[in-house]
Amino acid sequence: MAEKQEQEALKNLDNESKPSFVEVVCKSSGKVRRFAAGTDAGFAVSLINKKLLLDNISAKSSRSSPQLASHIEAVKPGHDSEEPISFGPTASLVNYGSPWILQTVVTQPHKPKRTVECSKIFHIYMGSSGTEGSCSEKKESQPLGHLCIGKIALALLIVFVIWKIFLQFLQNLPLLLLYIHNGM
């Protein structure tokens, strides 16, 4: 009986001592952001990212864009072997106690966009498989090659020729109908 009373007293003490907010450490700015307990992690991440962008604009820093957070996780500092707890976008933020801290996970810097050579697009469009080695990737900043421009010009020429043939047929259609009508 006395043990139950002690347990209830400890529960009441724990409930009274727990704050009604959680603190999230932003890795890119180093600032601590506070959110109400039970806030969706996705909302917290979007709010942190908005504040990072606003701080970057107001500071007019030389960096093009700050490192944005992708999600929030709970980690134990100094315990590298301990697996962090990741919060999904709809998960509620929860404080797991004193050794655990909530922090943002910074997205990796984007690699430069790459485009596929024009011949690979042509093979995909025409339905032929092509070989793996026949297509080389080029950086987007490089100008279009002569081969690619030639293929585009050839396609436009073919479309123009087909259009002219169809137009010639439509212009001669009344004469063709008159010939068929008079001949019969």
C-alpha positions in Angstrom: 0.0 0.0 0.0 2.8 2.4 0.9 4.6 1.5 -2.4 1.6 2.5 -4.4 1.4 5.8 -2.7 5.1 6.4 -3.3 4.7 5.6 -7.0 1.7 7.9 -7.3 3.7 10.7 -5.5 6.6 10.2 -7.9 4.3 10.3 -11.0 2.7 13.5 -9.7 6.1 15.0 -9.0 7.3 14.1 -12.5 4.2 15.6 -14.1 4.6 18.8 -12.2 8.3 19.1 -13.0 8.0 18.5 -16.8 7.8 21.7 -18.8 5.0 22.1 -21.3 7.4 22.8 -24.1 10.3 21.0 -25.9 13.5 22.5 -27.0 15.0 21.8 -30.4 18.7 22.7 -31.2 19.1 23.9 -34.7 22.4 22.5 -36.1 22.9 25.2 -38.8 22.3 28.2 -36.6 23.1 26.8 -33.2 20.0 28.4 -31.7 17.6 26.6 -29.4 14.0 26.8 -30.6 11.1 26.1 -28.3 7.8 24.4 -29.3 4.8 23.3 -27.4 4.8 19.6 -26.3 3.0 17.6 -29.0 3.8 19.9 -31.9 4.1 18.0 -35.2 7.7 17.6 -36.2 7.0 18.6 -39.8 5.6 21.9 -38.6 8.6 22.5 -36.4 11.0 21.8 -39.2 9.2 24.1 -41.6 9.2 26.9 -39.0 12.9 26.4 -38.2 13.7 26.5 -42.0 11.6 29.7 -42.4 13.4 31.4 -39.6 16.8 30.3 -41.1 15.8 31.8 -44.4 14.6 35.0 -42.8 17.8 35.3 -40.7 19.8 34.8 -43.8 18.0 37.5 -45.7 18.1 40.0 -42.9 21.9 39.3 -42.3 22.6 39.7 -46.0 25.3 37.1 -45.7 27.6 36.1 -48.5 26.3 32.5 -48.4 23.7 31.8 -51.1 21.4 29.8 -48.8 21.6 28.4 -45.3 21.7 24.7 -44.7 18.1 23.7 -44.1 16.8 21.0 -41.7 15.3 17.9 -43.2 13.9 16.4 -40.0 14.3 16.3 -36.2 15.9 13.5 -34.1 16.5 12.8 -30.5 20.2 12.0 -29.7 22.2 11.2 -26.6 25.3 13.4 -26.7 28.5 11.4 -26.3 26.8 8.1 -27.0 27.8 7.4 -30.6 26.7 3.7 -30.3 23.1 4.8 -29.4 20.8 4.9 -32.3 19.1 8.4 -32.6 15.3 8.5 -32.6 14.0 10.2 -35.8 10.7 12.1 -35.9 8.6 11.8 -39.0 6.6 14.8 -40.3 3.4 13.8 -38.5 5.1 12.6 -35.2 4.6 14.7 -32.1 7.7 16.2 -30.5 8.4 14.5 -27.1 11.1 15.2 -24.6 12.7 11.9 -23.6 14.5 13.2 -20.5 17.8 14.7 -19.5 20.3 12.7 -21.5 18.3 13.1 -24.7 18.3 16.3 -26.7 16.2 17.1 -29.8 18.2 18.5 -32.7 17.7 19.1 -36.4 19.3 17.0 -39.1 20.9 19.2 -41.8 20.3 18.4 -45.4 23.4 17.6 -47.5 24.4 20.3 -50.0 22.9 19.7 -53.4 25.1 18.2 -56.1 25.1 20.1 -59.4 22.2 19.1 -61.7 23.2 16.8 -64.5 21.5 16.4 -67.8 21.6 13.4 -70.1 23.1 13.7 -73.6 20.6 14.3 -76.4 21.2 10.9 -78.0 20.0 9.1 -74.8 16.8 11.2 -74.9 16.3 10.3 -78.5 16.8 6.5 -77.7 14.3 6.7 -74.9 11.8 8.6 -77.1 12.1 6.2 -80.0 11.8 3.1 -77.8 15.2 1.6 -78.5 17.2 0.5 -75.4 20.7 1.6 -76.4 23.7 0.5 -74.4 24.7 1.6 -71.0 28.0 3.0 -72.1 26.6 5.0 -75.1 25.2 7.7 -72.9 27.5 10.0 -71.1 26.3 12.6 -68.6 27.2 16.2 -69.1 27.0 19.1 -66.7 24.2 21.5 -67.2 26.4 24.5 -67.7 28.0 23.1 -70.9 26.5 24.4 -74.2 24.4 22.1 -76.4 26.5 20.0 -78.8 26.5 20.2 -82.5 25.0 16.8 -82.8 22.0 17.7 -80.5 21.3 20.9 -82.5 21.5 18.9 -85.7 19.0 16.4 -84.5 16.6 19.2 -83.5 17.0 20.9 -86.9 16.4 17.5 -88.6 13.2 16.9 -86.6 11.9 20.4 -87.5 12.7 19.9 -91.2 10.7 16.6 -91.2 7.8 18.3 -89.5 7.9 21.1 -92.1 8.0 18.6 -95.0 5.0 16.6 -93.6 3.1 19.9 -93.1 3.7 21.0 -96.7 2.6 17.7 -98.1 -0.6 17.8 -96.1 -1.2 21.4 -97.1 -0.7 20.5 -100.8 -3.2 17.6 -100.5 -5.8 19.9 -98.9 -5.4 22.5 -101.7 -5.9 19.9 -104.4 -8.8 18.1 -102.7 -11.5 20.2 -104.4 -10.0 19.4 -107.9 -9.8 15.7 -106.9 -13.4 15.6 -105.8 -14.5 17.4 -109.1 -12.5 14.9 -111.2 -14.1 11.9 -109.4 -17.6 13.5 -109.7 -17.2 14.3 -113.5 -15.6 11.0 -114.2 -18.4 8.9 -112.9 
